Amino acid sequence: MKSVVYLIDSAPYGTEKAYGALHAAIVCLPHSATIGLYGDGAYLALASQDSSSLDAPNLSHFIYAYPEIRMIAHKQSLKERNLLDKNLIELVEIMDDEQFIQTIRNFDHMMIL
């Protein structure tokens, strides 16, 4: 199977994009699966998410349930949203611009959600 990275640039709640990307990555297992967070998608990196008032599944539970899904986050996106000083999910790798771009270039396919 060729490698695929799912890039999420929208907030994790309010649309189905992050939910869909997480499920697509789960389906790709046991092959390698990677999710890249940038823009408002960086909010998915926050630990202790509480989606109960939204009547939506808690997406951080999927991240903890499937630690074999690689999660990378764009550092500048986190910084612009004042998330670097927040409690982030420890499974998320934070990458600067160059690292993030180089990492996603290494994949055969990119799905932008």
C-alpha positions, 0 to 999 in steps of 0.5 A: 500500500502506498503511504497517505497523510491526512491533513486537517486544517479545520477545527475538530468540532463543528464539521465531520472533517477531523472525525472522517480523517481519524476514521480513514486513518484507522481503516488504513491500519495495519498499514502506517497512517499519519494525520497532520494538524495545521491551521485550526486543525491544531486544536485537535492536539489539545489534551482533555477535550470535552465535547459533551456539550456538543453532543459529539464524540470526543476525538481525543479518545480516538487518538489515545485508542490508536497510538499507532496512528502518527500525529504531527502538528505544525508548530506555527499553527499551534503558536498562532492559536496560543496552544503551545503553552496548553496541555497537548496530547503527548502522542502528537509530534510538534514540527517547525515549518521545514520539518512539517513540509518535508515530512508530508512530502515523503508521502505518496498521497495527501488528503486535505480535509 
